[in-house]
Every structure is written in C-alpha cells, then in structure tokens.
Amino acid sequence: MLSAMTEKRRRLATNQPGEFFVDSSCIDCDTCRWMAPGVFDRAEEQSRVHHQPVGAAETLAAEQALLACPTASIKSESKRDLAAARASFPLPVAEDVFHCGYHSEASFGATSYLVVRPEERGGNVLIDSPRWNKELVRRLDELGGVRTLFLTHVDDVAEHARFAEHFGCERVMHAADAVPGVERLIEGLEPVALDPELRVIPTPGHTAGSACLLYRERFLFTGDHLAWSESRGHLYAFRTATWFDWDAQVRSMERLARERFEWVLPGHGWRAHVPAEDMPAAMAKCVAWMRAHA
C-alpha cells in the first residue's frame, strides 16, 4: 500500500517512460528545464521528462537538475550514485562566475550565483541565497568563502541569514526591499559602486526594491527584473509577476539599457549571452515589448 507521501507525490503521466521522472510536487519553477533542456520541458503547467537522457553528459545534467530542484520533485527509478553531480557544484558559467545549484523552495527555486575573486579584489560574492546544503557550503569554504552577499530583491532572500552567519559576510540590499539584519542598504535610483568591479543598479518594478548587480561591465545579475524568453526569442520581463509597478519596471529597464554588459544572469528564467555591441538592440527590443504589454 502506498504511503501518504507517495500518494501526494505521484509520477506525472506526462513523463516519458524510463529512469528519470518528475512527480506531482513540481512547482513549475523552470529550473530543470533550463539546466537540462534535452531532458526536461513543460507540460500542463509542470515540468516533465520529455526525453530520457542518453550518454554521460545528458545523464549528468539530469542528475544536476535533480539536486538543484527546490522541491525534490525529480526522481529516479533506481538508487543512483550522485557523488559526481554533487561534486560538480558550483557549476561554471563563464570565467569566474558560477551557478550554485541547490535552489530553495523559499525563493520559488530562484538561482544563486557565485563570483570567485581574490581577497585583494574584494573577495567572493554570493548573489541571492541558495538552499542550505552542507556539501555546497563546504565547496564555498574551499573556494574562499563569501565576503559579500548581494540580495536582488525580497522574494529571493531564502536562507540569507544562515549564510551570513556562517561566512561572516556583509549583506547588501536596496532599502525598499530590506529584510532584517542586512548590513548595507542601497537608497534611491542611482547606481552605487561597491568596489571598482561591482555596481548596484536599482531597478524597481518587479518589487519596490529590486536591484541588479553589474560585475566588470560584463555580467549582469538581474534577480527577477530581466531574463531570456526561449519561447519569444528575446529578453523580457515577467509581466504576470510584477508585484510593485509595471510602468516603473519599464522605466528601470530603459535606465538599465544604458549600461554595458553581455551576460544576463537571472534569478528566474533563462540566462543569455549577447555580445556587448549587440546588447543595446536586444534591450531596445525588450523595452518595446514591455511598452506593448503595458
């Protein structure tokens, strides 16, 4: 007889038969779909396995998505050795930027990133909070710990206090979204330099205190302000998830479009890499789309 938990977490009928599957606890956060698009996609407002992984690379990607899933909704029919997948986090994005994995249900599965820098350049930066995981924390310690924890907005703070206590890091957040304990508050709409490589760009709209973090004028960590849409084929903002003010978000996007960057690294949604010389056109298209959906 099935346990009560098993009854509540059934294998979704939309999954392809085979080793990996998504169960009914999926919250449709999109994590697995951008981490392993060859294996996972969306059906009936939840994720599913549309293709069982073939080969080592696809299998590892499926296992990484399994570990990253904020609700443990990805399962396997057999007991698997996940040591290699665990050891792979944080996952390289580009240069000294990494994806932490271990997404938290408390932030609806938002992505957390790590910038690895030597102490003389300001030390490591954690962008938004991942789920607390001992293996991940051990790896962060090995990589030099965390000097700064930047919180993009109030939705994605998750277990920030636990990470701050462990690493003794300074938390940075816009005052309009501030949560208790944050050590440094950003005010107003003007960009604020944290050091020669890091600049906070306030972008109210999704929430009153949403802000982006620009690293070396190349990597833009956007929280829930800006992401890539696979279905639309362009950069966009979450029209149906604007908790503060859509018009304010359009104005924030127009200000952001004046900045130089080439990577868009969101908390929710797909990341994007656009050559810096092409980004103004990509941002103009995003703003035009937003104005058409006012």
C-alpha positions as a Markdown table, in Angstrom:
| # | Residue | x | y | z |
|---|---|---|---|---|
| 1 | Met | 0.0 | 0.0 | 0.0 |
| 2 | Leu | 1.4 | 3.5 | -0.9 |
| 3 | Ser | 2.5 | 5.8 | 1.9 |
| 4 | Ala | 0.6 | 9.1 | 2.4 |
| 5 | Met | 3.7 | 11.0 | 1.0 |
| 6 | Thr | 3.8 | 8.7 | -2.1 |
| 7 | Glu | 0.1 | 9.3 | -2.6 |
| 8 | Lys | 0.7 | 13.0 | -2.7 |
| 9 | Arg | 3.8 | 12.9 | -4.9 |
| 10 | Arg | 2.8 | 10.7 | -7.8 |
| 11 | Arg | 4.8 | 10.3 | -11.0 |
| 12 | Leu | 3.3 | 12.7 | -13.6 |
| 13 | Ala | 1.7 | 10.9 | -16.5 |
| 14 | Thr | 3.3 | 13.4 | -18.9 |
| 15 | Asn | 6.8 | 11.9 | -18.3 |
| 16 | Gln | 8.4 | 9.7 | -20.9 |
| 17 | Pro | 8.8 | 6.1 | -19.5 |
| 18 | Gly | 12.3 | 5.4 | -18.0 |
| 19 | Glu | 14.7 | 6.1 | -15.2 |
| 20 | Phe | 14.1 | 9.8 | -14.5 |
| 21 | Phe | 10.7 | 11.4 | -13.8 |
| 22 | Val | 9.0 | 14.5 | -12.3 |
| 23 | Asp | 6.4 | 14.0 | -9.6 |
| 24 | Ser | 3.3 | 16.0 | -8.8 |
| 25 | Ser | 5.0 | 18.2 | -6.2 |
| 26 | Cys | 6.6 | 20.2 | -9.1 |
| 27 | Ile | 6.0 | 24.0 | -8.6 |
| 28 | Asp | 6.8 | 24.9 | -12.2 |
| 29 | Cys | 9.9 | 26.9 | -11.3 |
| 30 | Asp | 11.6 | 26.2 | -14.6 |
| 31 | Thr | 15.0 | 25.2 | -13.0 |
| 32 | Cys | 15.3 | 21.8 | -14.6 |
| 33 | Arg | 14.1 | 23.0 | -18.0 |
| 34 | Trp | 17.0 | 25.5 | -18.5 |
| 35 | Met | 19.6 | 23.3 | -16.7 |
| 36 | Ala | 18.8 | 20.2 | -18.8 |
| 37 | Pro | 16.6 | 21.2 | -21.7 |
| 38 | Gly | 17.4 | 18.0 | -23.6 |
| 39 | Val | 15.7 | 16.0 | -20.8 |
| 40 | Phe | 13.0 | 18.3 | -19.3 |
| 41 | Asp | 10.4 | 20.5 | -20.7 |
| 42 | Arg | 6.9 | 21.8 | -19.7 |
| 43 | Ala | 3.5 | 20.1 | -20.0 |
| 44 | Glu | 0.2 | 21.0 | -18.3 |
| 45 | Glu | 1.9 | 23.7 | -16.1 |
| 46 | Gln | 4.5 | 21.4 | -14.6 |
| 47 | Ser | 7.9 | 20.1 | -15.7 |
| 48 | Arg | 8.3 | 16.6 | -17.1 |
| 49 | Val | 10.9 | 14.3 | -18.7 |
| 50 | His | 10.3 | 14.6 | -22.4 |
| 51 | His | 13.4 | 12.6 | -23.3 |
| 52 | Gln | 15.3 | 10.1 | -21.1 |
| 53 | Pro | 19.0 | 11.1 | -21.0 |
| 54 | Val | 21.4 | 9.3 | -23.3 |
| 55 | Gly | 25.1 | 9.3 | -22.7 |
| 56 | Ala | 27.2 | 10.7 | -19.8 |
| 57 | Ala | 26.7 | 14.4 | -20.5 |
| 58 | Glu | 22.9 | 14.2 | -20.6 |
| 59 | Thr | 22.8 | 11.9 | -17.6 |
| 60 | Leu | 25.0 | 14.2 | -15.5 |
| 61 | Ala | 22.8 | 17.2 | -16.5 |
| 62 | Ala | 19.7 | 15.3 | -15.3 |
| 63 | Glu | 21.4 | 14.5 | -12.0 |
| 64 | Gln | 22.4 | 18.1 | -11.5 |
| 65 | Ala | 18.9 | 19.2 | -12.1 |
| 66 | Leu | 17.6 | 16.6 | -9.7 |
| 67 | Leu | 19.9 | 18.0 | -7.0 |
| 68 | Ala | 19.1 | 21.6 | -7.9 |
| 69 | Cys | 15.3 | 21.1 | -7.8 |
| 70 | Pro | 13.9 | 23.1 | -4.9 |
| 71 | Thr | 11.1 | 20.7 | -4.1 |
| 72 | Ala | 12.9 | 17.4 | -4.7 |
| 73 | Ser | 10.3 | 16.7 | -7.4 |
| 74 | Ile | 12.8 | 15.0 | -9.8 |
| 75 | Lys | 13.2 | 11.3 | -9.0 |
| 76 | Ser | 14.9 | 8.2 | -10.4 |
| 77 | Glu | 13.5 | 4.6 | -10.5 |
| 78 | Ser | 16.8 | 3.2 | -9.2 |
| 79 | Lys | 19.1 | 4.4 | -6.4 |
| 80 | Arg | 21.8 | 6.4 | -8.1 |
| 81 | Asp | 25.3 | 7.4 | -7.1 |
| 82 | Leu | 25.1 | 11.2 | -7.2 |
| 83 | Ala | 28.6 | 11.9 | -6.0 |
| 84 | Ala | 29.8 | 13.2 | -9.3 |
| 85 | Ala | 26.8 | 15.5 | -9.7 |
| 86 | Arg | 27.2 | 16.8 | -6.1 |
| 87 | Ala | 30.9 | 17.5 | -6.7 |
| 88 | Ser | 30.2 | 19.5 | -9.8 |
| 89 | Phe | 28.6 | 22.4 | -7.9 |
| 90 | Pro | 29.1 | 25.3 | -8.2 |
| 91 | Leu | 28.8 | 24.9 | -11.9 |
| 92 | Pro | 30.9 | 27.2 | -14.2 |
| 93 | Val | 29.0 | 29.8 | -16.2 |
| 94 | Ala | 31.9 | 31.8 | -17.6 |
| 95 | Glu | 35.3 | 32.9 | -16.3 |
| 96 | Asp | 35.0 | 33.4 | -12.5 |
| 97 | Val | 31.2 | 33.2 | -12.4 |
| 98 | Phe | 29.4 | 30.0 | -11.1 |
| 99 | His | 25.9 | 28.7 | -10.7 |
| 100 | Cys | 25.5 | 27.5 | -7.1 |
| 101 | Gly | 22.7 | 25.0 | -7.7 |
| 102 | Tyr | 20.6 | 23.8 | -4.7 |
| 103 | His | 17.7 | 26.1 | -5.4 |
| 104 | Ser | 15.5 | 27.0 | -2.5 |
| 105 | Glu | 11.7 | 26.5 | -2.3 |
| 106 | Ala | 11.6 | 29.6 | -0.1 |
| 107 | Ser | 12.5 | 31.7 | -3.2 |
| 108 | Phe | 10.4 | 29.6 | -5.6 |
| 109 | Gly | 13.5 | 28.0 | -7.0 |
| 110 | Ala | 15.5 | 31.2 | -7.7 |
| 111 | Thr | 19.1 | 30.8 | -9.0 |
| 112 | Ser | 22.0 | 31.8 | -6.8 |
| 113 | Tyr | 25.4 | 32.7 | -8.3 |
| 114 | Leu | 28.9 | 32.9 | -7.0 |
| 115 | Val | 31.7 | 35.3 | -8.2 |
| 116 | Val | 35.1 | 34.0 | -7.2 |
| 117 | Arg | 37.7 | 36.7 | -6.7 |
| 118 | Pro | 40.9 | 37.0 | -4.7 |
| 119 | Glu | 40.9 | 38.9 | -1.5 |
| 120 | Glu | 42.8 | 41.8 | -3.0 |
| 121 | Arg | 40.0 | 42.4 | -5.4 |
| 122 | Gly | 37.3 | 42.3 | -2.7 |
| 123 | Gly | 36.8 | 38.6 | -2.2 |
| 124 | Asn | 34.0 | 36.3 | -3.3 |
| 125 | Val | 30.4 | 37.4 | -3.9 |
| 126 | Leu | 27.3 | 35.4 | -3.5 |
| 127 | Ile | 24.2 | 36.6 | -5.4 |
| 128 | Asp | 21.0 | 35.6 | -3.7 |
| 129 | Ser | 20.7 | 32.7 | -1.4 |
| 130 | Pro | 20.7 | 29.1 | -2.4 |
| 131 | Arg | 19.3 | 26.3 | -0.3 |
| 132 | Trp | 21.5 | 25.5 | 2.7 |
| 133 | Asn | 23.4 | 22.3 | 1.8 |
| 134 | Lys | 26.4 | 21.1 | 3.7 |
| 135 | Glu | 28.2 | 19.9 | 0.6 |
| 136 | Leu | 27.7 | 23.2 | -1.2 |
| 137 | Val | 28.8 | 25.2 | 1.9 |
| 138 | Arg | 31.9 | 23.0 | 2.1 |
| 139 | Arg | 32.7 | 23.8 | -1.5 |
| 140 | Leu | 32.1 | 27.5 | -0.9 |
| 141 | Asp | 34.6 | 27.4 | 2.0 |
| 142 | Glu | 37.2 | 25.7 | -0.2 |
| 143 | Leu | 36.7 | 28.4 | -2.8 |
| 144 | Gly | 37.5 | 31.1 | -0.3 |
| 145 | Gly | 34.1 | 31.6 | 1.5 |
| 146 | Val | 31.9 | 34.6 | 0.9 |
| 147 | Arg | 32.8 | 38.2 | 1.6 |
| 148 | Thr | 29.6 | 39.9 | 0.2 |
| 149 | Leu | 26.1 | 38.5 | -0.2 |
| 150 | Phe | 24.1 | 40.6 | -2.6 |
| 151 | Leu | 20.3 | 40.2 | -2.4 |
| 152 | Thr | 18.5 | 41.3 | -5.6 |
| 153 | His | 15.0 | 41.6 | -4.0 |
| 154 | Val | 12.8 | 40.4 | -1.2 |
| 155 | Asp | 11.5 | 37.3 | -3.0 |
| 156 | Asp | 14.8 | 35.6 | -3.2 |
| 157 | Val | 16.5 | 36.0 | 0.2 |
| 158 | Ala | 15.8 | 32.4 | 1.2 |
| 159 | Glu | 18.3 | 31.4 | 3.9 |
| 160 | His | 20.4 | 34.5 | 3.7 |
| 161 | Ala | 20.8 | 34.8 | 7.5 |
| 162 | Arg | 22.3 | 31.3 | 7.8 |
| 163 | Phe | 24.8 | 32.0 | 5.0 |
| 164 | Ala | 25.7 | 35.4 | 6.5 |
| 165 | Glu | 26.2 | 33.9 | 10.0 |
| 166 | His | 28.4 | 31.0 | 8.6 |
| 167 | Phe | 30.6 | 33.2 | 6.4 |
| 168 | Gly | 30.5 | 36.4 | 8.3 |
| 169 | Cys | 29.8 | 38.3 | 5.1 |
| 170 | Glu | 28.2 | 41.7 | 4.5 |
| 171 | Arg | 24.7 | 41.6 | 3.0 |
| 172 | Val | 23.8 | 44.3 | 0.5 |
| 173 | Met | 20.2 | 45.1 | -0.5 |
| 174 | His | 18.1 | 48.0 | -1.6 |
| 175 | Ala | 16.4 | 49.7 | 1.3 |
| 176 | Ala | 12.9 | 49.5 | -0.3 |
| 177 | Asp | 13.0 | 45.7 | 0.0 |
| 178 | Ala | 15.3 | 45.3 | 3.0 |
| 179 | Val | 14.9 | 42.4 | 5.3 |
| 180 | Pro | 16.1 | 42.3 | 9.0 |
| 181 | Gly | 19.8 | 42.0 | 9.5 |
| 182 | Val | 21.1 | 43.4 | 6.2 |
| 183 | Glu | 24.3 | 45.3 | 6.9 |
| 184 | Arg | 24.4 | 47.7 | 3.9 |
| 185 | Leu | 21.4 | 49.4 | 2.4 |
| 186 | Ile | 21.2 | 51.0 | -1.0 |
| 187 | Glu | 19.0 | 54.1 | -1.4 |
| 188 | Gly | 17.4 | 55.8 | -4.4 |
| 189 | Leu | 17.6 | 55.1 | -8.1 |
| 190 | Glu | 21.3 | 56.0 | -8.9 |
| 191 | Pro | 23.8 | 53.2 | -9.3 |
| 192 | Val | 26.2 | 52.6 | -6.4 |
| 193 | Ala | 29.7 | 51.2 | -6.7 |
| 194 | Leu | 30.5 | 48.6 | -4.1 |
| 195 | Asp | 34.1 | 48.4 | -5.4 |
| 196 | Pro | 35.9 | 49.0 | -8.7 |
| 197 | Glu | 34.3 | 45.8 | -10.2 |
| 198 | Leu | 30.8 | 45.8 | -8.7 |
| 199 | Arg | 28.0 | 48.2 | -9.2 |
| 200 | Val | 24.4 | 48.0 | -7.8 |
| 201 | Ile | 21.8 | 49.3 | -10.3 |
| 202 | Pro | 18.4 | 49.9 | -8.7 |
| 203 | Thr | 15.6 | 48.6 | -10.9 |
| 204 | Pro | 12.3 | 49.0 | -9.1 |
| 205 | Gly | 9.3 | 47.4 | -10.8 |
| 206 | His | 9.1 | 43.7 | -10.0 |
| 207 | Thr | 9.3 | 44.8 | -6.4 |
| 208 | Ala | 9.9 | 48.2 | -4.9 |
| 209 | Gly | 13.5 | 47.5 | -4.1 |
| 210 | Ser | 14.5 | 45.2 | -7.0 |
| 211 | Ala | 18.2 | 45.8 | -8.0 |
| 212 | Cys | 20.7 | 44.3 | -10.4 |
| 213 | Leu | 24.4 | 43.8 | -9.7 |
| 214 | Leu | 26.8 | 44.5 | -12.6 |
| 215 | Tyr | 30.2 | 42.8 | -12.4 |
| 216 | Arg | 33.1 | 44.1 | -14.6 |
| 217 | Glu | 30.6 | 45.6 | -17.1 |
| 218 | Arg | 30.2 | 42.1 | -18.4 |
| 219 | Phe | 28.0 | 40.1 | -16.0 |
| 220 | Leu | 24.6 | 41.4 | -15.0 |
| 221 | Phe | 22.8 | 39.6 | -12.2 |
| 222 | Thr | 19.2 | 40.5 | -12.6 |
| 223 | Gly | 17.1 | 38.8 | -10.0 |
| 224 | Asp | 13.5 | 38.8 | -11.4 |
| 225 | His | 13.9 | 42.0 | -13.4 |
| 226 | Leu | 15.2 | 40.7 | -16.7 |
| 227 | Ala | 15.6 | 37.2 | -18.3 |
| 228 | Trp | 15.7 | 35.5 | -21.7 |
| 229 | Ser | 12.5 | 34.0 | -23.0 |
| 230 | Glu | 13.1 | 30.8 | -25.0 |
| 231 | Ser | 9.5 | 30.9 | -26.5 |
| 232 | Arg | 9.7 | 34.6 | -27.5 |
| 233 | Gly | 13.3 | 34.5 | -28.6 |
| 234 | His | 14.3 | 37.8 | -26.9 |
| 235 | Leu | 15.0 | 39.4 | -23.5 |
| 236 | Tyr | 11.8 | 40.2 | -21.5 |
| 237 | Ala | 10.4 | 40.9 | -18.0 |
| 238 | Phe | 7.7 | 38.9 | -16.1 |
| 239 | Arg | 4.5 | 40.8 | -16.9 |
| 240 | Thr | 2.3 | 38.5 | -14.8 |
| 241 | Ala | 4.7 | 38.6 | -11.9 |
| 242 | Thr | 5.1 | 42.3 | -11.3 |
| 243 | Trp | 4.3 | 42.8 | -7.6 |
| 244 | Phe | 5.1 | 46.6 | -7.5 |
| 245 | Asp | 4.6 | 48.6 | -10.7 |
| 246 | Trp | 4.9 | 47.7 | -14.4 |
| 247 | Asp | 5.4 | 51.3 | -15.6 |
| 248 | Ala | 8.2 | 51.7 | -13.0 |
| 249 | Gln | 9.8 | 48.5 | -14.3 |
| 250 | Val | 9.7 | 49.8 | -17.9 |
| 251 | Arg | 11.5 | 53.0 | -16.8 |
| 252 | Ser | 14.0 | 50.8 | -14.9 |
| 253 | Met | 14.6 | 48.8 | -18.0 |
| 254 | Glu | 15.2 | 51.9 | -20.0 |
| 255 | Arg | 17.9 | 53.1 | -17.5 |
| 256 | Leu | 19.4 | 49.6 | -17.4 |
| 257 | Ala | 19.7 | 49.7 | -21.2 |
| 258 | Arg | 22.3 | 52.4 | -21.0 |
| 259 | Glu | 24.7 | 50.1 | -19.1 |
| 260 | Arg | 27.3 | 48.0 | -20.8 |
| 261 | Phe | 27.0 | 44.2 | -20.2 |
| 262 | Glu | 26.9 | 41.0 | -22.2 |
| 263 | Trp | 25.6 | 38.3 | -19.8 |
| 264 | Val | 22.1 | 38.3 | -18.3 |
| 265 | Leu | 22.0 | 36.0 | -15.3 |
| 266 | Pro | 18.5 | 36.0 | -13.8 |
| 267 | Gly | 17.1 | 34.5 | -10.6 |
| 268 | His | 14.2 | 33.1 | -12.5 |
| 269 | Gly | 14.2 | 32.3 | -16.2 |
| 270 | Trp | 16.9 | 31.5 | -18.8 |
| 271 | Arg | 20.2 | 33.2 | -18.9 |
| 272 | Ala | 21.5 | 34.9 | -22.0 |
| 273 | His | 24.9 | 35.8 | -23.6 |
| 274 | Val | 24.7 | 38.6 | -26.1 |
| 275 | Pro | 27.9 | 40.4 | -27.4 |
| 276 | Ala | 28.2 | 43.7 | -25.8 |
| 277 | Glu | 27.9 | 45.6 | -29.1 |
| 278 | Asp | 24.6 | 43.8 | -29.8 |
| 279 | Met | 23.1 | 44.2 | -26.3 |
| 280 | Pro | 21.7 | 47.8 | -26.9 |
| 281 | Ala | 19.5 | 46.4 | -29.7 |
| 282 | Ala | 18.5 | 43.4 | -27.6 |
| 283 | Met | 17.5 | 45.7 | -24.7 |
| 284 | Ala | 15.6 | 48.1 | -27.1 |
| 285 | Lys | 13.6 | 45.1 | -28.3 |
| 286 | Cys | 12.9 | 44.2 | -24.7 |
| 287 | Val | 11.7 | 47.7 | -23.8 |
| 288 | Ala | 9.5 | 47.9 | -26.9 |
| 289 | Trp | 7.9 | 44.5 | -25.9 |
| 290 | Met | 7.3 | 45.8 | -22.4 |
| 291 | Arg | 5.7 | 49.0 | -23.6 |
| 292 | Ala | 3.4 | 47.0 | -25.9 |
| 293 | His | 2.3 | 44.9 | -22.9 |
| 294 | Ala | 1.6 | 47.9 | -20.6 |
